[in-house]
Amino acid sequence: MTNYRGEISPQYQFGNNRPAITAFYRRDVSVPVTLRGSVLAGLLRADDGDVTGANGGVPPLQGYRGSNVKGSVLEAAAAMEYNFLDYRSRKKKVHFTPYLFIGVGAYYANTRTVTTNQNLGPAYNQSGGHFGLVIPAGVGFKYALSQHFNLGLEVGVRKTFSDQLDNLSDQDPLLVNAHDNDWYYYSGLSLSYTFYKVRCPPQYKNNKRLLE
């Protein structure tokens, strides 16, 4: 699932989660450290009417603005994972590990923002796409189902350096905060397959006749 946090959704809201899919490739460089490359595609949405104020209702600003944003995001990233346990060791009975990850990537977001307040005029409604840099970070959990198959659970944030996910950065400063960049989140389950490479011992590698 992907989730948006920004002008229209100042805090994380579970109801804003939308479908997403990711594909990744991991390579173990040591027991605790794993490098990962990934691509991600997901949907984004948020509505001013879903924001809850101090009195339990919609805050005055969100009530007047009446904005909602919908769209999608594509991401390509590289990250480093730190595994706390050696969950793939055959000598140990531990077959799971929590892990932390951090990385760097790029994204393309294409969204449309509209308002139900006719007083703001049609110029308020905007749409478009833009590229940007992103820093993915978060936590996860891996479990070795078998020698080859692994089950994963991951929750992460994506820090962007843009205020344009919701197309509101150029609006009236009385209606928006142009100094607060947007974020998005990813959470999901994964199933991965481990490929093993059986290395040839040096005595056989240097004298291939022994293999005949």
Wavefront OBJ file of the C-alpha trace (Angstrom):
o trace
v 0.000 0.000 0.000
v 1.059 3.594 -0.602
v -0.067 6.578 1.426
v 0.323 10.349 1.072
v 1.100 12.980 3.716
v 1.126 16.646 2.848
v -1.024 19.749 2.769
v -4.299 17.861 2.345
v -3.356 15.149 4.844
v -1.071 16.714 7.521
v -0.846 13.427 9.445
v -0.710 9.776 8.415
v -4.266 8.500 7.841
v -4.834 4.776 7.457
v -7.882 5.398 5.270
v -5.673 7.001 2.617
v -3.856 3.719 1.885
v -4.123 2.699 -1.749
v -2.949 -0.352 -3.748
v 0.720 -0.610 -4.704
v 3.137 -3.173 -6.078
v 6.910 -3.490 -5.867
v 9.635 -5.701 -7.324
v 13.142 -5.926 -5.880
v 16.496 -7.684 -6.076
v 18.632 -8.246 -2.987
v 22.286 -9.226 -2.736
v 23.926 -10.221 0.539
v 27.341 -8.590 0.883
v 27.880 -9.862 4.438
v 25.865 -11.570 7.172
v 24.232 -8.357 8.456
v 24.333 -6.159 5.326
v 22.172 -6.565 2.231
v 22.011 -4.277 -0.794
v 18.682 -3.884 -2.594
v 17.410 -2.367 -5.805
v 13.669 -1.874 -6.244
v 10.914 -0.391 -8.359
v 7.576 0.673 -6.915
v 4.229 1.732 -8.370
v 1.306 2.901 -6.269
v -1.736 5.142 -6.043
v -2.140 8.285 -3.937
v -5.243 10.012 -2.563
v -6.310 12.403 0.196
v -9.289 14.638 0.997
v -9.583 17.727 3.191
v -12.893 16.363 4.459
v -11.111 13.434 6.122
v -8.992 15.651 8.390
v -10.183 15.761 11.997
v -9.714 18.902 14.077
v -9.464 19.488 17.821
v -13.255 19.564 18.220
v -13.753 16.334 16.294
v -14.950 18.035 13.109
v -13.185 19.220 9.958
v -10.852 22.186 10.739
v -11.969 25.573 9.315
v -9.128 25.790 6.778
v -9.744 22.316 5.353
v -13.495 22.912 5.412
v -13.134 26.095 3.359
v -10.525 24.701 0.985
v -12.457 21.502 0.216
v -9.575 19.975 -1.734
v -8.908 16.402 -2.754
v -5.945 14.890 -4.584
v -5.708 11.677 -6.567
v -2.935 10.198 -8.659
v -0.063 7.764 -8.819
v 3.640 7.511 -8.066
v 6.477 5.506 -9.657
v 9.751 4.993 -7.825
v 13.166 3.456 -8.461
v 15.524 3.200 -5.504
v 18.636 1.566 -4.073
v 18.892 0.819 -0.362
v 21.038 -0.854 2.267
v 19.418 -3.245 4.744
v 20.918 -4.102 8.123
v 19.824 -7.514 9.410
v 20.010 -8.007 13.170
v 20.046 -11.830 13.034
v 21.605 -14.446 10.765
v 18.226 -15.856 9.744
v 19.564 -18.002 6.890
v 22.130 -19.925 8.928
v 21.545 -23.697 8.907
v 23.495 -24.036 12.148
v 21.016 -21.895 14.086
v 17.341 -22.401 14.814
v 16.578 -18.711 14.244
v 14.942 -18.314 10.830
v 13.769 -14.711 11.100
v 15.258 -11.263 11.559
v 14.117 -7.663 11.937
v 15.992 -5.166 9.779
v 16.424 -1.460 9.135
v 16.904 0.098 5.718
v 17.815 3.454 4.196
v 18.545 4.450 0.637
v 18.188 6.956 -2.157
v 15.991 7.019 -5.231
v 13.957 8.960 -7.736
v 10.207 9.163 -8.269
v 7.660 10.410 -10.772
v 4.302 11.562 -9.395
v 1.264 12.379 -11.525
v -1.637 13.845 -9.554
v -4.756 15.983 -9.929
v -6.068 18.341 -7.241
v -9.562 19.849 -7.308
v -11.751 21.797 -4.885
v -15.466 21.710 -4.129
v -15.383 25.410 -3.161
v -16.563 27.362 -6.201
v -15.330 30.623 -4.625
v -11.737 29.556 -5.209
v -12.298 29.477 -8.947
v -11.223 27.035 -11.661
v -7.591 28.227 -11.481
v -7.277 26.421 -8.161
v -7.781 23.033 -9.824
v -4.436 21.785 -11.088
v -2.868 18.598 -12.357
v 0.505 17.484 -13.595
v 3.508 15.268 -13.149
v 6.999 15.884 -11.877
v 10.231 14.045 -11.076
v 12.060 14.300 -7.783
v 14.595 12.735 -5.451
v 13.467 10.635 -2.507
v 15.046 9.084 0.582
v 13.392 5.779 1.529
v 13.839 4.546 5.104
v 12.041 2.182 7.424
v 11.893 -1.167 9.173
v 11.080 -4.700 8.098
v 10.888 -8.333 9.102
v 12.143 -11.379 7.162
v 11.235 -15.007 7.734
v 12.822 -17.958 5.908
v 9.968 -20.254 4.889
v 12.413 -22.753 3.385
v 15.896 -22.930 1.923
v 14.805 -20.766 -1.001
v 11.590 -18.923 -0.129
v 11.335 -15.943 2.229
v 8.370 -13.999 3.575
v 8.770 -10.291 4.304
v 6.893 -7.459 5.967
v 8.025 -3.862 5.529
v 6.913 -0.361 6.514
v 8.757 2.686 5.249
v 8.578 6.421 4.690
v 9.675 8.347 1.617
v 11.029 11.823 2.234
v 10.729 14.027 -0.830
v 12.269 17.417 -1.412
v 9.180 18.816 -3.110
v 5.840 20.324 -2.121
v 4.232 19.411 -5.433
v 2.691 15.985 -4.801
v -0.608 17.796 -4.157
v -0.086 20.670 -6.650
v -0.686 23.260 -3.918
v 2.710 24.903 -3.421
v 1.831 27.826 -5.740
v -1.530 28.599 -4.148
v -2.452 31.506 -1.841
v -0.142 31.372 1.246
v -3.232 31.889 3.398
v -4.533 28.522 2.188
v -1.357 26.420 2.142
v 2.017 26.020 3.823
v 4.603 26.273 1.070
v 7.477 25.522 3.460
v 6.490 21.961 4.348
v 7.503 19.268 1.832
v 5.297 16.285 1.019
v 5.937 12.660 2.017
v 4.594 9.303 0.979
v 4.679 5.874 2.603
v 4.919 2.272 1.488
v 3.931 -0.820 3.486
v 3.493 -4.341 2.255
v 4.097 -8.071 2.289
v 6.633 -9.727 0.008
v 7.658 -13.174 -1.170
v 11.214 -13.664 -2.423
v 13.318 -16.487 -3.820
v 16.958 -17.025 -2.856
v 19.433 -18.088 -5.543
v 22.525 -19.942 -4.378
v 25.838 -20.097 -6.191
v 27.879 -23.196 -5.403
v 31.538 -22.221 -5.661
v 34.060 -24.686 -7.034
v 36.867 -25.464 -4.520
v 40.270 -24.095 -5.617
v 41.820 -27.551 -6.041
v 39.167 -28.413 -8.639
v 39.040 -24.978 -10.209
v 42.799 -24.979 -10.860
v 42.836 -28.580 -12.101
v 39.691 -29.296 -14.085
v 40.877 -32.850 -14.850
v 39.809 -33.820 -11.335
v 36.197 -33.193 -12.387
v 36.363 -35.681 -15.236
l 1 2 3 4 5 6 7 8 9 10 11 12 13 14 15 16 17 18 19 20 21 22 23 24 25 26 27 28 29 30 31 32 33 34 35 36 37 38 39 40 41 42 43 44 45 46 47 48 49 50 51 52 53 54 55 56 57 58 59 60 61 62 63 64 65 66 67 68 69 70 71 72 73 74 75 76 77 78 79 80 81 82 83 84 85 86 87 88 89 90 91 92 93 94 95 96 97 98 99 100 101 102 103 104 105 106 107 108 109 110 111 112 113 114 115 116 117 118 119 120 121 122 123 124 125 126 127 128 129 130 131 132 133 134 135 136 137 138 139 140 141 142 143 144 145 146 147 148 149 150 151 152 153 154 155 156 157 158 159 160 161 162 163 164 165 166 167 168 169 170 171 172 173 174 175 176 177 178 179 180 181 182 183 184 185 186 187 188 189 190 191 192 193 194 195 196 197 198 199 200 201 202 203 204 205 206 207 208 209 210 211 212
